[in-house]
Amino acid sequence: MAEQVWKRRILTPLQFLLALALFAEAALVLGLAAFPAIKLVVWTQALPLAGNLHVLALGIALGGAYFAFGITLMALLPIARWVTFAQGTPAGSFSYVSWEGWRWASYNALTLFLRFSFVNWVRLTPFLPLYHRLMGMRIGARVQINTAVVADQNLISIGDDTIIGGDVTLVAHVAERGRLYAAPVVIGRNVTVGLMAVIFPGCVIGDGAVLAAGSVLSKGSRVGAGEIWSGVPARKVGRRRAGRAELR
């Protein structure tokens, strides 16, 4: 009881301090990522151009600077997770006010930096799987990822030729009764995850399975190989056989 009272008293001030620490971390990482972008603009300003040509060159440089910033940020974030001692979300159940809670918050904040600034430009490109690999995700060959809503990459594995559809939510943590719970998510080979589906921690999806658009796969669900699941919460509705779907 005394421990609960102590935590209630410090939780809000601690959240303020944590937010300020993450702001400082963001300022440093984003500032470093902006360095080549700013250099490009400064170089363009020094070009021997005048009038509209100078304005045009500066506009093109600003566009290029944005992409230089995004690519640099994708390279810096995997380094930052080691520098900040937040290599990844730990598996298990833990308190917000704990070292594991800090690791979860700091690690996923790094992913938010990219999500809210650049990630939509690299969806369905090889850049996004490469970034997630560098953040600790295990990804097979020819995987297509068309979503920005991914967290806890170090606890997620995706097999060859799998498609993660548009705006899927793919996370390996949930909040439960005042604590955080995290568990690995395993997605097999040749899996199709439909538009805006949600996958929660502890889920295992077998090879060749389909999760229909808008479905919510509850924590710890097990989807067998070749099965088709749909609904909220998702349930088995059929199987894939010889290249075609059979619904029950």
C-alpha positions in Angstrom: 0.0 0.0 0.0 2.8 2.4 0.9 4.5 1.6 -2.4 1.4 2.4 -4.3 1.0 5.8 -2.6 4.7 6.6 -3.3 4.3 5.8 -6.9 1.1 7.9 -7.2 3.0 10.9 -5.7 6.0 10.7 -8.1 4.3 9.4 -11.3 3.2 12.8 -12.7 6.4 14.7 -11.8 8.4 11.7 -13.2 6.3 11.9 -16.5 7.2 15.6 -16.8 10.9 14.8 -16.4 10.7 11.9 -18.8 9.0 14.1 -21.4 11.7 16.8 -21.0 14.4 14.1 -21.4 12.8 12.8 -24.5 12.4 16.4 -25.9 16.2 16.9 -25.3 16.9 13.6 -27.0 14.7 14.5 -30.0 16.3 17.9 -30.3 19.8 16.3 -30.5 18.8 13.5 -32.9 16.7 15.7 -35.2 19.4 18.4 -35.1 22.1 16.0 -36.2 19.8 14.7 -38.9 19.2 18.3 -40.1 22.9 19.0 -40.5 23.4 17.7 -44.1 20.0 19.3 -45.1 21.1 22.7 -43.8 24.5 22.4 -45.5 22.8 21.8 -48.8 20.7 24.9 -48.4 23.7 27.0 -47.4 25.7 25.7 -50.4 22.8 26.6 -52.7 22.6 30.1 -51.3 26.2 30.6 -52.2 25.7 29.7 -55.9 26.4 32.6 -58.4 22.8 32.9 -59.4 20.4 35.9 -59.3 16.7 36.7 -59.4 14.3 33.9 -60.1 17.1 31.4 -60.9 18.4 31.8 -57.3 14.8 31.4 -55.9 14.3 28.3 -58.0 17.6 26.7 -57.0 16.8 27.5 -53.3 13.4 25.9 -53.7 14.8 22.7 -55.2 17.5 22.6 -52.5 14.8 22.9 -49.8 13.0 19.9 -51.3 16.2 17.9 -51.5 17.1 19.0 -47.9 13.9 17.4 -46.6 14.9 14.0 -48.1 18.5 14.4 -47.0 17.1 14.9 -43.5 14.8 11.9 -43.7 17.5 9.5 -44.9 20.0 10.8 -42.4 17.5 10.3 -39.6 16.9 6.7 -40.6 20.6 6.1 -40.3 21.0 7.9 -37.0 18.0 6.3 -35.1 19.5 2.8 -34.9 22.7 4.3 -33.5 20.8 6.4 -31.0 19.0 3.4 -29.5 22.4 2.1 -28.4 23.7 5.5 -27.2 20.6 6.0 -25.0 20.9 2.4 -23.5 17.4 1.7 -25.0 18.3 -1.1 -27.4 14.7 -2.4 -27.5 11.5 -3.1 -25.6 12.1 -5.8 -23.0 9.7 -8.8 -23.0 7.6 -9.4 -19.9 5.4 -7.4 -17.6 6.9 -4.3 -15.9 6.0 -1.1 -14.3 6.0 2.3 -16.0 8.3 3.5 -13.2 11.2 1.1 -13.9 14.3 0.7 -16.0 12.3 -1.6 -18.4 9.7 1.2 -18.6 12.4 3.7 -19.6 13.8 1.3 -22.2 10.3 0.9 -23.7 9.6 4.6 -23.7 13.0 5.8 -25.1 13.2 3.1 -27.7 9.7 3.7 -29.1 10.2 7.5 -29.0 12.9 7.1 -31.5 10.5 5.4 -33.9 8.0 8.2 -33.3 10.6 10.7 -34.5 10.6 9.0 -37.9 6.9 8.3 -38.0 5.9 11.9 -37.6 8.5 13.4 -39.9 9.4 11.2 -42.8 8.2 7.5 -42.8 5.3 7.9 -45.2 7.8 8.6 -48.0 9.5 5.2 -47.6 6.4 3.0 -47.2 6.6 0.1 -49.7 10.2 0.8 -50.5 13.3 -1.2 -49.5 14.3 1.6 -47.2 11.6 0.8 -44.6 12.4 -2.9 -44.1 16.1 -1.9 -43.9 15.4 0.6 -41.2 13.3 -1.8 -39.2 16.1 -4.4 -39.4 18.6 -1.9 -38.0 16.1 -1.2 -35.2 16.2 -4.9 -34.3 13.3 -6.4 -36.3 13.9 -9.8 -38.0 12.6 -9.5 -41.6 12.9 -12.0 -44.4 13.3 -11.3 -48.1 10.9 -9.4 -50.3 8.8 -8.2 -47.4 6.5 -5.2 -48.2 5.6 -2.9 -45.4 2.9 -0.2 -46.1 2.4 1.2 -42.6 3.9 3.8 -40.3 2.3 2.3 -37.1 5.0 -0.1 -36.0 6.5 -0.3 -32.5 8.8 -2.6 -30.5 10.6 -3.8 -33.6 13.1 -5.8 -31.6 10.2 -8.2 -30.6 8.8 -8.6 -34.1 9.8 -11.1 -36.8 8.4 -11.3 -40.4 9.0 -14.1 -42.8 9.8 -14.0 -46.6 7.3 -12.6 -49.1 4.9 -11.3 -46.5 2.8 -8.2 -47.1 1.9 -5.8 -44.3 -1.0 -3.7 -45.7 -1.7 0.0 -45.5 -2.0 1.5 -42.0 -1.7 -1.8 -40.1 -1.0 -1.4 -36.4 1.8 -3.7 -35.5 2.9 -3.5 -31.8 4.3 -5.9 -29.3 3.2 -4.1 -26.1 -0.1 -3.3 -24.3 -1.0 -1.5 -21.1 -2.7 -3.7 -18.5 -3.9 -2.8 -15.0 -1.2 -0.1 -14.6 1.6 -2.1 -16.0 3.1 -2.7 -19.4 3.1 -6.1 -21.0 5.3 -7.0 -24.0 5.8 -10.2 -25.9 7.2 -11.3 -29.3 5.1 -11.2 -32.4 5.9 -13.8 -35.1 4.5 -13.5 -38.6 5.4 -16.3 -41.0 6.2 -16.5 -44.7 3.8 -15.4 -47.5 1.3 -13.9 -45.0 -1.1 -11.1 -46.0 -2.1 -8.6 -43.4 -5.0 -6.5 -44.7 -5.6 -2.8 -44.6 -5.8 -1.3 -41.1 -5.6 -4.6 -39.3 -4.3 -4.6 -35.7 -1.8 -7.2 -34.3 -1.2 -7.3 -30.6 1.7 -8.8 -28.5 2.3 -12.5 -28.3 0.5 -13.2 -31.7 1.8 -15.9 -34.0 0.7 -16.0 -37.6 1.5 -19.2 -39.6 2.9 -19.4 -43.1 0.5 -18.4 -45.9 -2.2 -17.1 -43.5 -4.4 -14.1 -44.2 -5.6 -11.5 -41.7 -8.5 -9.6 -43.3 -8.7 -5.8 -43.5 -9.8 -4.1 -40.3 -9.4 -7.2 -38.2 -8.1 -7.1 -34.6 -5.9 -10.0 -33.6 -6.1 -10.2 -29.8 -3.1 -10.6 -27.6 -1.6 -14.1 -27.8 -3.7 -15.3 -30.7 -2.4 -18.3 -32.8 -3.2 -18.3 -36.5 -2.5 -21.6 -38.2 -0.7 -21.9 -41.5 -3.0 -21.1 -44.4 -5.8 -19.9 -42.2 -8.0 -16.9 -42.9 -9.0 -14.8 -39.9 -11.4 -11.8 -39.8 -13.4 -9.7 -37.4 -13.1 -7.8 -34.1 -11.8 -9.7 -32.4 -10.5 -11.8 -35.3 -11.6 -15.4 -35.6 -10.9 -18.2 -38.1 -13.3 -17.9 -41.1 -11.6 -20.1 -43.7 -8.5 -21.5 -45.3 -6.3 -20.8 -48.3 -6.0 -23.9 -50.6 -4.1 -24.1 -53.8 -4.0 -20.4 -54.4 -7.7 -19.8 -53.6 -9.6 -19.0 -50.4 -12.3 -21.2 -48.9 -14.6 -19.5 -46.4 -16.6 -21.6 -44.0 
